[in-house]
Every structure is written in structure tokens, then in C-alpha cells.
């Protein structure tokens, strides 16, 4: 179980690095072009929420806050991969039907 938590932490750091890289190009450009905004904003919010609740799990002192962070982190973490797949699928479909000139 300890190794799974370490692997999860490593994966979280890699996702945050990729997310930071996407902020400077992909997200900024797609937002200006009004492409896939709803799913993109939802995915953005999910990543921010996962980051905050992960921080809360690691650093929270009180049992109530830790329990709340745990449940929110679990629920959002289960839904986030589906959001990512849907976002990519919708983005590709939009790009095919409305290519940039």
C-alpha cells in the first residue's frame, strides 16, 4: 500500500507538470478560439480540486477536514479520467468539423 501511495504521488507530480505546460499553450489558445470550453473548464476545475484536496490530505490536521478531503478527492479522481477522455474526444470531433484556417 505504501508503494501505491508513492506511485500515486509521482503520477500526481507528472500530471501537474503536464498541466502547467498545457496552461501556456493549449488552454490559452483553445480558450481564445472558444473551443471545447465547457469540458475544458470542467477538467481544469477537477485538476485544481484534486490538487487542493491532495494537499489537504497530506497536510490537514483535523479529522473532519481530512475526511472531507478524502471523499472529495476520491469522487473527483474517479470522474476525472472520464472527463479527460470526453474532452479529447469532443476536441477532436470539433477540430474535424471546424478546422482552423
C-alpha positions as CSV (number, residue, x, y, z in Angstrom):
1,X,0.0,0.0,0.0
2,X,2.9,2.4,0.7
3,X,4.3,1.8,-2.8
4,X,0.9,2.6,-4.4
5,X,0.7,5.9,-2.5
6,X,4.2,6.7,-3.6
7,X,3.4,5.9,-7.2
8,X,0.2,7.9,-6.9
9,X,2.2,10.9,-5.7
10,X,4.7,10.5,-8.5
11,X,1.8,10.4,-11.1
12,X,0.3,13.5,-9.5
13,X,3.5,15.4,-9.9
14,X,3.8,14.4,-13.5
15,X,0.2,15.3,-14.2
16,X,0.8,18.7,-12.6
17,X,3.9,19.3,-14.8
18,X,1.9,18.4,-17.9
19,X,-1.0,20.6,-16.7
20,X,1.4,23.5,-16.3
21,X,2.8,23.0,-19.8
22,X,-0.7,23.0,-21.2
23,X,-1.6,26.2,-19.5
24,X,0.9,28.2,-21.6
25,X,-0.2,26.9,-25.0
26,X,-3.1,24.5,-25.4
27,X,-5.5,26.1,-22.8
28,X,-4.8,29.7,-23.7
29,X,-5.2,29.2,-27.4
30,X,-8.3,27.0,-27.2
31,X,-9.9,29.5,-24.8
32,X,-9.3,32.3,-27.2
33,X,-10.7,30.2,-30.1
34,X,-13.8,29.3,-28.0
35,X,-13.1,25.6,-28.4
36,X,-14.3,22.9,-26.0
37,X,-14.7,25.5,-23.2
38,X,-17.2,23.7,-21.0
39,X,-15.4,20.4,-20.8
40,X,-12.0,22.2,-20.7
41,X,-13.1,24.4,-17.8
42,X,-14.7,21.4,-16.0
43,X,-11.4,19.4,-16.4
44,X,-9.4,22.4,-15.3
45,X,-11.6,22.7,-12.1
46,X,-11.2,18.9,-11.5
47,X,-7.4,19.2,-11.6
48,X,-7.4,22.2,-9.3
49,X,-9.8,20.4,-6.9
50,X,-7.7,17.2,-7.0
51,X,-4.6,19.3,-6.2
52,X,-6.2,21.2,-3.3
53,X,-7.7,18.0,-1.8
54,X,-4.5,16.1,-2.3
55,X,-2.7,18.9,-0.4
56,X,-5.5,18.7,2.2
57,X,-5.0,15.0,2.6
58,X,-1.2,15.4,3.1
59,X,-1.2,18.4,5.4
60,X,-4.6,18.5,7.2
61,X,-4.6,18.2,10.9
62,X,-8.2,17.7,11.8
63,X,-10.1,14.5,11.2
64,X,-13.1,16.4,9.7
65,X,-11.0,18.2,7.1
66,X,-9.1,15.1,6.3
67,X,-12.3,13.0,5.8
68,X,-13.9,15.7,3.6
69,X,-10.7,16.0,1.5
70,X,-10.6,12.2,1.2
71,X,-14.1,11.9,-0.1
72,X,-13.9,14.8,-2.5
73,X,-10.5,13.6,-3.8
74,X,-11.9,10.1,-4.3
75,X,-15.0,11.2,-6.1
76,X,-13.3,13.7,-8.4
77,X,-10.5,11.3,-9.0
78,X,-12.9,8.6,-10.2
79,X,-14.6,11.1,-12.6
80,X,-11.5,12.9,-13.9
81,X,-10.3,10.2,-16.3
82,X,-13.7,10.1,-18.0
83,X,-13.7,13.9,-18.2
84,X,-10.3,13.8,-19.9
85,X,-11.4,11.2,-22.4
86,X,-14.6,13.1,-23.2
87,X,-12.6,16.3,-23.5
88,X,-10.2,14.8,-26.0
89,X,-12.9,13.1,-28.0
90,X,-15.0,16.3,-28.2
91,X,-12.0,18.3,-29.1
92,X,-11.1,16.0,-32.0
93,X,-14.6,16.0,-33.2
94,X,-14.8,19.8,-33.1
95,X,-11.5,20.1,-34.9
96,X,-12.6,17.9,-37.7
97,X,-15.9,19.7,-38.2
98,X,-14.5,23.3,-37.8
99,X,-10.8,23.3,-38.8
100,X,-8.7,26.4,-38.2
101,X,-7.9,28.2,-41.5
